[in-house]
Amino acid sequence: MPAILLGTGAGLVVGLCNGYLIACRRMEPIVVTLGATLMVRGVSTIVSGGADAVPLPPGTMIQSLAYAAWLGVPATVWLAVPVVALAWLLCTRLPLGRWFYMIGSHPDAALLVGVPVRTAGVLAYGLCGTLAGLAAVFLLARSGAAVAVDGAGMELQAIAACVIGGVALSGGKGAVWQVMAGTLFIQALLNGLNLLGTSPFASEIVLGAVIVSAGLLEYLMRRVGSRQD
């Protein structure tokens, strides 16, 4: 349990640092997040001593959770349900969630109506980092070994899930249930390609094509909407 909390806490710390640099120091988000990604992967490689994988001790609680089933449903699904529920509650019922939407739509206008843009921005990145750390714990449980570069490329899957779910890349639009639908679609697509014996490189091509197609569809819908207005 301490290791699980420390792993999730590490994500929180990195997220808060990113949020501070972006929201308070006005650095470009893409530069900060990609730079932090490279730094964290480098630290992970150093901590692991350059080993290809660091296996978990046998019989640990986290491994038992990864393959356990409660009422016929994998335990990890049950653990993810409250996370999704809390995300939905945040975005639909709490002021912080409304601040996120307002900042995404127009940060200057949000500042004029009294939204604490900097504080909300730091909290947004901190929350993102926390969830990334929690997802890493789930991934560790499934794989049974820690790999320094594990999870590389999953950021693109996250972007694809959001875009397919109708989340506007420009900000200010989206819903938790839409992201969940996009996530299920991406996972079903990748699993289907894997079962068909498709090369992982071909899977990356398909995933990239899905992202571009979804982004193009969003652009066309915005153009149609602007003409109707």
Buried (B, 14 or more C-beta within 10 A) or exposed (E): EEEBEEBBBBBBEBBBBBBBBBBEEEBEBEEBBEBBBEEBBEEBBEEBEEEEEBEBEEEEEBBEBBEEEEEEEBBBEBBBEEBBEBBBEBBEEEEBBBBBBBBBBEBEEBBEEEBBBBBBBBBBBBBBBBBBBBBBBBBBBBBBEBBBEBBEEEEBBBBBBBBBBBBBBEBBBBBBEBBBBBBEBBEEBBEEBEEEEBEEEEBEEBBEEBBEEBBEEBEEEEEEEEEEE
